[in-house]
Amino acid sequence: MLRFIFTAFLTLLVVMRADVPAGQTKPIASQDSREEAERLWEQAIAAKGGRERLYSISNLQLSVRDRQWWGFRRVPYDIEALYVFPGKSWEWMDQTGTIFGFIIRMRNYEQDIHFAYLDNGKEGWVSPSKDQPIYKGGMTAIIDVQLKYLMETRWVKPIPVSVERGKKGGHDVDIVRTVVREYPNGEELVSFALDRKTHLPRQVIYHKVISGKEYSGGVSLSDYAAISGVQMPGKVGRDRTIYQFNVDYNQQVFEVAPSRKAGIDAWEYKK
């Protein structure tokens, strides 16, 4: 299921599907907790590669190439995505042979365009975003990408408010809770489970309060490696993921309807 959550383009709705086991946590006194959270956040940003490098990133391109079992068959599991901050995304997801099928989705909040190409035994279109509020659903997905992969950018700057000690996946972590004020629908609570040794996130956890009950969910991050000086998770859940920053790209993918014929590399700028 976790693999499909990623291919569902990172919306907060699927994050709320289940509680994440908290494990054993030990809260820290309020004032001390905020100061410690701020200290740990700065430590994590430094471990990530430093604020200067993070703020220099204007777009993020990622790829997943895999095959997965569907019944008794192994089917494609290919993802190609380009996120141009703060408000454009192009995503290609191929799970042909499953109920999820094939999808290309494009969002351009600068020009208020939102298209999707759907092919699951038949072809269909989702109309432009005239019937959809500009700050609904998709924009939070672009913000989530910045939180999950980069922690902090010029556009998204979590504010650390408290910290607990705990464990994630058998590792000692500092769970720093933050407030993300850049969300279009108000403040959101997002926690980062920081490895006590590397100070890098082992999990990003999203919190939602519904009818007085808090739900939380997230995805595990591991196998970090430096990409242009920034530590990036090579494994997101079970997905092996590769990245590029500040790529040259084809601006037309954000201006015209998606096309399967254009191919998985349609985002690339071709001289």
C-alpha positions as CSV (number, residue, x, y, z in Angstrom):
1,M,0.0,0.0,0.0
2,L,2.9,2.3,0.8
3,R,4.1,2.1,-2.7
4,F,0.7,3.3,-4.0
5,I,0.7,6.1,-1.5
6,F,3.7,7.6,-3.2
7,T,2.3,7.1,-6.7
8,A,-0.9,8.8,-5.6
9,F,1.2,11.9,-5.8
10,L,1.8,12.6,-2.2
11,T,-1.5,14.0,-1.1
12,L,-2.2,14.6,2.6
13,L,-5.5,12.6,2.4
14,V,-3.7,9.3,2.0
15,V,-1.2,10.3,4.8
16,M,-4.2,10.3,7.2
17,R,-5.1,6.7,6.3
18,A,-3.6,5.2,9.5
19,D,-1.9,6.0,12.8
20,V,1.9,5.7,12.9
21,P,3.0,3.8,16.0
22,A,4.7,6.4,18.2
23,G,7.0,3.9,20.0
24,Q,8.4,4.9,23.3
25,T,8.8,8.6,23.6
26,K,9.9,10.8,26.3
27,P,8.6,14.4,26.3
28,I,10.9,17.4,27.4
29,A,9.7,20.3,29.5
30,S,7.9,23.0,27.4
31,Q,10.4,25.8,27.3
32,D,13.4,23.5,27.2
33,S,11.7,21.5,24.5
34,R,11.3,24.5,22.2
35,E,14.9,25.5,22.6
36,E,16.1,22.0,22.1
37,A,13.9,21.6,19.1
38,E,15.4,24.7,17.5
39,R,18.9,23.4,18.3
40,L,18.2,20.0,16.8
41,W,16.6,21.6,13.7
42,E,19.7,23.7,13.0
43,Q,21.8,20.6,13.5
44,A,19.6,18.6,11.0
45,I,19.8,21.4,8.4
46,A,23.6,21.4,8.7
47,A,23.7,17.6,8.3
48,K,21.4,17.9,5.3
49,G,23.9,20.1,3.5
50,G,23.3,23.6,4.9
51,R,20.7,26.2,4.4
52,E,22.6,27.9,1.6
53,R,22.5,24.7,-0.5
54,L,18.9,24.0,0.3
55,Y,17.8,27.5,-0.6
56,S,19.6,27.3,-3.9
57,I,17.3,24.5,-5.1
58,S,14.6,25.8,-7.5
59,N,13.5,22.5,-8.8
60,L,13.7,18.8,-8.0
61,Q,13.5,15.9,-10.4
62,L,13.1,12.3,-9.2
63,S,12.9,8.9,-10.7
64,V,11.8,5.4,-9.6
65,R,12.3,2.4,-11.8
66,D,11.0,-1.0,-10.5
67,R,8.7,-3.9,-11.0
68,Q,6.3,-5.2,-8.4
69,W,4.1,-8.3,-8.0
70,W,0.5,-7.9,-8.9
71,G,-1.2,-11.2,-8.3
72,F,1.0,-13.7,-10.1
73,R,2.6,-11.2,-12.4
74,R,5.4,-8.7,-12.2
75,V,4.3,-5.4,-13.6
76,P,6.0,-2.0,-14.2
77,Y,6.4,0.5,-11.4
78,D,7.9,3.5,-13.0
79,I,7.7,7.1,-11.7
80,E,9.2,10.2,-13.2
81,A,8.4,13.6,-11.6
82,L,9.6,17.2,-11.8
83,Y,8.7,19.8,-9.2
84,V,9.4,23.4,-10.0
85,F,9.0,25.5,-6.8
86,P,6.9,27.0,-5.6
87,G,3.9,26.0,-7.8
88,K,4.5,23.6,-10.7
89,S,4.6,19.8,-10.9
90,W,4.7,17.2,-13.6
91,E,4.3,13.5,-12.6
92,W,4.3,10.3,-14.7
93,M,3.2,7.0,-13.0
94,D,3.1,3.7,-14.8
95,Q,1.5,0.8,-13.1
96,T,0.1,-0.8,-16.3
97,G,-1.5,-4.1,-15.5
98,T,-2.9,-3.1,-12.2
99,I,-6.1,-1.3,-11.2
100,F,-4.0,1.9,-10.9
101,G,-3.0,1.9,-14.5
102,F,-1.2,4.8,-16.1
103,I,-1.4,8.5,-15.1
104,I,0.3,11.7,-16.1
105,R,-0.6,14.7,-14.0
106,M,0.4,18.3,-14.5
107,R,-0.2,21.2,-12.1
108,N,0.7,24.8,-12.9
109,Y,-0.6,27.2,-10.2
110,E,1.0,30.2,-11.8
111,Q,-1.3,29.9,-14.8
112,D,-4.1,28.0,-13.0
113,I,-3.8,24.9,-15.2
114,H,-4.5,21.4,-14.0
115,F,-4.6,18.5,-16.4
116,A,-4.4,14.7,-16.0
117,Y,-4.1,12.0,-18.6
118,L,-5.6,8.7,-17.5
119,D,-5.3,5.4,-19.2
120,N,-6.6,2.3,-17.5
121,G,-8.2,0.4,-20.3
122,K,-9.6,3.6,-21.7
123,E,-8.4,7.2,-22.0
124,G,-9.9,10.1,-20.2
125,W,-9.3,13.7,-19.2
126,V,-9.6,15.8,-16.0
127,S,-10.5,19.3,-17.1
128,P,-8.5,22.4,-16.2
129,S,-8.8,23.8,-12.7
130,K,-11.6,26.2,-13.3
131,D,-13.8,24.0,-11.0
132,Q,-11.1,23.5,-8.5
133,P,-9.9,26.1,-6.0
134,I,-6.3,26.9,-6.7
135,Y,-5.2,26.0,-3.2
136,K,-6.8,22.6,-2.9
137,G,-5.1,19.3,-2.9
138,G,-2.3,19.6,-5.4
139,M,-0.5,22.6,-3.9
140,T,-0.1,20.8,-0.6
141,A,1.5,17.9,-2.5
142,I,4.2,20.3,-3.9
143,I,4.8,21.6,-0.3
144,D,5.0,18.0,1.0
145,V,7.8,17.2,-1.6
146,Q,9.9,20.1,-0.1
147,L,9.3,18.9,3.4
148,K,10.0,15.2,2.7
149,Y,13.0,15.5,0.6
150,L,14.6,18.8,1.5
151,M,13.2,19.7,5.0
152,E,13.4,23.4,4.3
153,T,13.5,25.7,1.2
154,R,13.1,29.3,0.4
155,W,9.3,28.8,0.2
156,V,8.7,26.3,3.0
157,K,10.2,26.9,6.4
158,P,9.0,24.7,9.3
159,I,9.1,26.3,12.8
160,P,10.3,23.8,15.4
161,V,8.2,23.9,18.6
162,S,8.9,20.8,20.7
163,V,10.8,17.6,20.8
164,E,10.5,14.1,22.2
165,R,13.0,11.2,22.4
166,G,11.9,8.0,20.8
167,K,12.7,5.1,18.4
168,K,11.8,4.6,14.7
169,G,12.7,1.4,13.0
170,G,14.8,0.4,15.9
171,H,16.9,3.6,15.8
172,D,17.1,6.2,18.5
173,V,15.6,9.5,17.2
174,D,14.7,13.0,18.3
175,I,11.2,13.6,17.1
176,V,11.0,17.3,16.4
177,R,7.5,18.7,15.9
178,T,7.2,21.7,13.7
179,V,4.5,24.2,12.5
180,V,4.4,24.7,8.8
181,R,2.7,28.1,8.2
182,E,3.2,28.1,4.4
183,Y,0.3,25.7,4.0
184,P,-2.5,27.4,2.1
185,N,-5.2,26.2,4.5
186,G,-3.5,27.5,7.6
187,E,-0.9,25.9,9.9
188,E,-0.1,22.2,9.7
189,L,1.8,20.1,12.2
190,V,4.6,18.0,10.8
191,S,7.2,16.0,12.8
192,F,10.6,14.9,11.7
193,A,12.1,11.8,13.4
194,L,15.8,12.7,13.3
195,D,18.4,10.0,13.7
196,R,20.4,10.6,16.9
197,K,23.7,9.9,15.1
198,T,23.3,11.3,11.6
199,H,20.7,14.0,12.5
200,L,18.9,13.2,9.2
201,P,15.2,12.4,9.0
202,R,14.3,8.7,9.3
203,Q,10.6,9.6,9.0
204,V,8.5,12.6,8.2
205,I,5.2,12.5,10.1
206,Y,2.0,14.5,9.3
207,H,-0.5,15.2,12.0
208,K,-4.2,15.8,11.5
209,V,-6.9,16.5,14.2
210,I,-10.3,15.3,13.2
211,S,-13.2,15.5,15.7
212,G,-10.8,16.0,18.5
213,K,-8.7,13.0,17.6
214,E,-5.2,13.2,16.2
215,Y,-4.2,11.0,13.3
216,S,-0.7,10.8,12.0
217,G,1.0,9.1,9.1
218,G,4.2,9.3,7.2
219,V,6.9,7.4,5.2
220,S,10.3,6.1,6.2
221,L,13.5,7.5,4.7
222,S,16.8,5.8,4.6
223,D,20.0,5.0,2.6
224,Y,21.1,8.7,2.4
225,A,23.7,9.8,-0.1
226,A,25.0,13.2,-1.1
227,I,23.5,14.8,-4.3
228,S,25.3,18.1,-5.1
229,G,26.2,18.3,-1.4
230,V,22.7,17.7,-0.1
231,Q,21.9,14.4,1.7
232,M,19.0,12.7,0.0
233,P,17.2,9.5,0.9
234,G,18.0,6.7,-1.6
235,K,15.1,4.7,-0.2
236,V,11.6,6.2,0.3
237,G,9.5,3.6,1.9
238,R,10.4,0.6,-0.3
239,D,11.1,2.8,-3.4
240,R,14.6,3.2,-4.7
241,T,14.7,6.8,-5.7
242,I,17.3,9.0,-7.6
243,Y,17.3,12.7,-7.9
244,Q,18.5,15.8,-9.8
245,F,18.4,19.4,-8.8
246,N,18.0,22.6,-10.8
247,V,17.6,20.7,-14.1
248,D,17.0,22.3,-17.5
249,Y,13.4,21.4,-18.4
250,N,10.8,21.7,-21.1
251,Q,8.6,24.6,-20.1
252,Q,5.8,23.3,-22.4
253,V,5.0,20.4,-20.1
254,F,3.5,23.0,-17.8
255,E,1.5,24.7,-20.6
256,V,-0.1,22.0,-22.7
257,A,-2.1,18.9,-21.9
258,P,0.0,15.8,-20.9
259,S,0.7,13.3,-23.7
260,R,1.7,9.6,-23.3
261,K,3.3,9.8,-26.8
262,A,5.7,12.5,-25.5
263,G,7.3,9.8,-23.3
264,I,8.5,9.5,-19.8
265,D,11.3,12.1,-20.5
266,A,8.9,14.7,-21.8
267,W,10.0,17.1,-19.0
268,E,13.6,17.2,-20.4
269,Y,14.9,20.2,-22.2
270,K,16.1,19.0,-25.6
271,K,18.3,21.4,-27.6
